[in-house]
Amino acid sequence: MIQFNVLLLVFLVLFLLRSATQYYLHRLNLAHLRQYGTTVPAVFQDTVDQETLKKISAYTIDSDHFHMGASLIHQAFYLVVLLSGFLPWLMKAIRSWGFGLIVEGLIFFAILSLLANLSHIPFGLYDTFVIEERYGFNRMTLRMWILDFLKSTVILFLLGGLILWLLLTLVIHGGGAWWVWAWMLVGGFELMMLWLYPVVIAPLFNKFEPIQNLGLVERIRNLMEKVGLRVKAVLKMDAGKRSKHTNAYFTGIGKTKRIVLFDTLLQSHPEEEIISVLAHEVGHWKKRHVLKQIILLEILSFAAFYIVDSLLNWPLLYQTFGFTQPTVYVGIFLIGALLSPLGYFAQPLEAAISRRFECEADDFVLELTKTTVPMCNALKRLASDNLANLIPHPLYAWFYYSHPPLVERIERLSTDQQTTR
């Protein structure tokens, strides 16, 4: 039976404060858009007309309303699972089957993951086939959506099951330093996934093939050579079969390192803009942003494992949520539930670090190509094509945005260009 005590009170306060903060920022951002979103910002006058601006506002409002509602529903579902007594019942039911502790833990997490995935199905369908369809982005068929869902679920269960099995084995048999070994295991697994993702997982969802425009490929390779960056492949991804959204990215490490351009980007942007977007991505590599992010992630991961080790045998943790005694896999789940609201309030710090990295990568565009004009034009086109909100509320952007707001970013790039003249 659930116990109402100080621990539960603190958890509920943090949990509800997170929901309230999300809702407040959501309402604040949309109110700001309605007040100031009727005038095209000066830097977008040559790209966004009044009709497109109306479409941007409508898409932002519809999408944000939906995702906010979905988030609150999922949080309510999560709270019911935690407080209804379902978890103790589930553990007892699994234990009655007579499996060992590790298998019990795998089944426990598999059932909860399956329930979470199933609960996301109607929201995923509505997002894709109603909102994205309404604004001309969706190109998926229902069959393709179902196949993607099934593939993602299988990958989640296989990889998640593997890492969970190893983790539970270390907790049970690893002695007092299990959490150090577990931290090293998870860090190694994450690095392995960075290496494997481009060649094993990504091809399960998309087709990757060499770019046919040999002139563009040569320009890209020349750009890479300027900074001494060797890339195994420059590939086009058939993103257009799912969505009209455009993008480009670097992926992989070591021998699997490659540049991927969405086919939608190649179709809608001239070569100069594509080169500038890639110069920005090169900036991330030259400034070692990926390495810095990995180091930061590993520091946080080390602290998280230490906290798990410290709380794993804490009787009050289990009693609060209706359990009579500590159980390893239940403890891991409950500690994750307790830390989740705290992770949300750490988002502004994460976003600030990311925005700083983006500014450094933008500066590198000027350093490498000697001009920011194509980059500015690319950002304007990307904003227009993707119906990106041009006027987010400053507090909302500070809390969530991993990139500087577009107007601010373009103005900064334009100022850098003028400064170098």
N, C-alpha and C positions, 0 to 999 in steps of 0.2 A: 504493500500500500504506500502511496506517495506521502512523504512527510513534509509538512509545511514548516520550514526552519529558515535560518539566516542564509544558508547557501542557496536554497530555492528562491528566496526573496531577491537576493542579489542577481541571480541568473535571470529571473523574470523582469527585473528592472532593466537590466542591460538588453535583454531580448526585445522588450517592448520599446525601449529607447531607440534601438536600431530601427525598428519598423517606423516609429514616429519620425525619426530623422530622415529616412528615405522618403516618406510621404511628404514631409515639409519641403525638402529640397525639390521634389518633383513638382509640387504646386507652385513653389517660388519660381522655378525655371519656366514653367508654362505661362504664369502670369507675366513674367518679364518678356516672353516671346509675344504675347498678345499686345502688350503695351508698346514695344519697340520694333516688332517684327513686320511692320507695314512699310518700312522704308529700306530700300536696298543700300547697304553700306557703301561708302565711296569707292573702296578698292574693288568692289564687285560690279560697279556700274557698267563695265564693258562686257560682262559675262552673264549676269543674272537679270532678267527682266521682271516686271511686276507679276506676271502670270506664274513664272517659276518660283518667285518668292512666296506666293500664296500656296503653291504646291508644297514647298519646303515646310511652311508652317503647319499645313494640314497633316503632312506625313509625320512630322515631329510630334504633334499633339496626339494623333491616333496611335503611333508606335509607343510613345512614352506612357500614355494612359493604359494601354494593354499590358506592357511589361511591368508597370507598377502594380496593376491589379493581380497579374500572375504571381509576382513576387510575394505579395501579401497573402495570397491564397496558399502558396507553398509553405510560407512561414507558419501559417495557422495549422496546416496539415502536420508539419514537423512538431509543433507544440503539442498537438493532440497525441501524436505517437509517443512523445516523451512523458506526458502527464496522465495518460489514460490507463496506465497499467499494462499496455500492450507489450512492452519490451520484456517485463518479467514473465508474462505468459508465454511469449515467444521462446525465451530461453528455456523455460521448463519443458515446453513441447519438444524442442530440439534435443534437450538432454534425455528425454524419455526414449529417444530412438537408440541410445546406447553407443553413440560414437565417442571417439576421443576428443579432448579439449580443442585441438587444432581444427579438426573437421567440424566440430560444433561452431567454432568461430567463423569458418568459411561459409557455412550454411546461414548463420545469423546475418552476416554482412551481405550475402547473396540475396536473401529475401528482402532485406531493407533496400538494397540497390535496385532490385526489380520493382518494388513498390514505387520508389522514387521515379524510376524511368517511365513506368506506366502512367503515373500521375502527370508527367510532362507531355504525354502524347497529344491530348486535345489542345493544349496551348501551342505546341509546335505546329500542329496542323493549321490552327487559326492564324498564327503568325505568317506562315508561308502562303497559304491558299486564300487568305482574306486580305490581310494588311499588305503584304508584299505584292500580291496579285493586283490589289486596288491601285497601287502606284506604279505598276508596270515593271516591277523588278523580277517577279517570280517567273522562272522558266521550267520549273520542276513538274514532273508528273507525279501522281499519287504513287505509282509503282516505284519510281525512283526514290521518293521520300521514304517509303517503307523499307526498301533495300538499304538505304543509308542508315536508317534507324537500327535495323537488324545487325548490320556490320559493326556499327558503333557499340551496340550492346555486347556482341560477341567479343570484340576487342577489349572492352571494359572488363568483362568477366574473366577473360584469359589473363590479361596483364595485371588487373587488380587482384585476381585470385592468386597469381604467382607471388606478387610482392607481399600480399597479406599472409600467405603461407610461410614465407621466409621470415617475416616480421614476428609472427606468433611463435615460430620455432625458436627465434632468438630470445624472445621474452621468457619462454618457458625453460629453455635449456642454456641460455647464454650467461647466466650468473649475474652478479651485481653490475657488471659493465655492459649488460645487454644493450642499453640505449646508445652507447657509443658505437657498438658494432652495427646497430640498426641505422644509426645516422649515416655511417659510411656506406651501408648497403643501399639506402634510398638515394644518397648522392650519386653513387656509381650507376644506379638504375636510371636516374634522370639523365646523366651524361650518355649512357648507352642509347636512350630513346632519342636524344638529339642527333645521334649518329645514324640510328636506324630509320627514323621517321621518313626522311625523303625517299628512301629506297625500298621500304617494306610497307609502311602504313599508308602514306599519301597515295601511292598508285592503286590502292584498293578502292579509292573514291574518284580519282580523276586520272585522265590520260595526260602524260607529259611527253612532249616531243620537241625536237630541235626547232628553233625559229627559222622560218623559210627565208626571211629577209636577211641575206648574207651581209649586206652593207651595214645593217643595224648591229648584227652580231660582231662584225669587225670593229665597229665603233665602241661597242661594249667591252670587247677584249682589250682594246687600246686604253680605255678608261681604267680597266683593272690593272694593266701593266704600269700605268703611271704611279700607282701606289704600291706596287709589288704584291698585288693580291692575285693568287692563282685560283681560279674557279673551274671545277671539273666540267660544268655544263651550264649553258644558258638555254632555258627551256620555256616553252609556252604551255600553259595549263588550260584545259577546256572548261574554265569556270562558267562560261556563258551558257552551258547546258543546264545550270541550276539557277543562275541569277545574272542580272545586268549590272550588278555592282562591280566596280573596277578596283584593282590593287596590283601590287608587286611586292616581292619579298625575297630575302636571303634565307636559306635554310641549310641545316646540316653542319657538321664539323669535320675537320680532317678531309679524307678522300670523298666524303659524301657532300661536301660543300657545293652549293649550286644557286644560281639566280633563277627565280620563277616569275614570269610575267603572265598576268591574266590575259586571255585572248580578248576580253572586252577592253582592256587597257590598250592593247596593240591596235585595236580597231578604232578607238576614239581619240588617241593622242598622237601628235606628230613626233618624229624621232627626237627632236631637241628636248621635248618635255620628258620623254621616256628616259633619256640619258640623264637628265637632271634628277629625276626620281631615284634612279639607280645610284647616282653620286651621293644622294642623301643616305641611302642604305649602306654604301661603302663607308660613309662617315661613321656609322655605328660600329663597323668592324675596326676601322683605324683608331677610333677613340676607345676601343676595348669595352664598349658598353655591354656586350654579351657576357664577357668575362666578369665585369663588375657586378652585373645582375646575378650571375651564378654564385659569386662569392657572398653577396648579400643574402641570397636565398639560403646558402649553406649555413651562414651564421644564425639566421632565424630558425632554420631547421634544427640546428644543434640545441638552441634554447628550447624549442618545442619538445624535443625528445627528453631533455632534462626535466621539463615540467611533467611530461607523461610519467616518467619514472618516479617522480616525487609524489604524484597523486594516485598512482595505479592501485595502491593498497590502502587507500584512505577509506575507512568504513563509512564515513558520513556521505561520501560521494554516492555510494550504492544505496544506502538507506533512504536518502533523499528521493530517489527515483524508484523506490519500491523493491529493491533487491535485498536479500537477507545476508549475503556474503560477497566479498570481492570475487570477480571473475574477469580474467584477463581481457577477453575480447569485448565484454560489456564495458569495462573500464576505458578502453581505447575509444569506444564510441561516445561515452558520456563526457570524457575529457574534451573530445573534439566538439561536442555540443556546447560545452562551457566556454571554450576559446573562440568559437565562431563569431559571437557579437563583438569581441575585442578585436578580432581581425578586421571587421568592417570599419571600425573607428581608426584603424591604422591606414586606411586607404589614402587619405590626403598626403601622408608622407610618401607612400609608394608613387602616387600620381606626381608629386613635386619632383621626385628623382627622375621619373620618366620624362617629364617636360623639360628638365634640364638637359637630359641626353638628346632630346629632339632638337633643342636649340643648337647644341654643339654639332649635330649632324647637319642641320641647315647651314651653319657657318662653313662647314666643310664643302658644301656645294659651291660656294663662292671661291673657296681656296682651290678647288679642283678644276672647275669649269670656267672660272674668271667672270661669271655672270650669274645673277639670280633671276633674271627675267623669265627664262623657261620654267624655272621652279615655281615662280609666282603664278604663271599661266597654268601650269599643271595643277596646282592646288585649287585654283579657281574652277577649272574644268571638273576636277574630282568632286568638289563641293556641289557643283551644279548637277553633275551626273548622279551622284549618290544622295541628293536632297539633304545635305548635311545642314544642321542648324547653324546659321551664321551669327546668331545673337544669343548665346547662352548666358544665363545669369552668372556673374563673376563668382559667387559663392558655390554654385553648382559646378562650375568648371574647376574651381580650386579643389573641390572635394573629389571629383570623379575623373576629370580629363587627363588622359595619359599624354596628350599632345596639347600645345598651346591652342587657344581658340583661333579659328582660321583668320579672322580679321587681324588679330594681334600678330599672328605668325607672318602674314603677308606684308603687313606694315613694317615689321622688323627686317624681313628680307629686303624690302625696297630701300630701307634706310641703310642697310649694309652695302647695297649696290651703289648708292649715292656717295657713301663715305669713301669708297675705294677709287672714285673718279678723280 
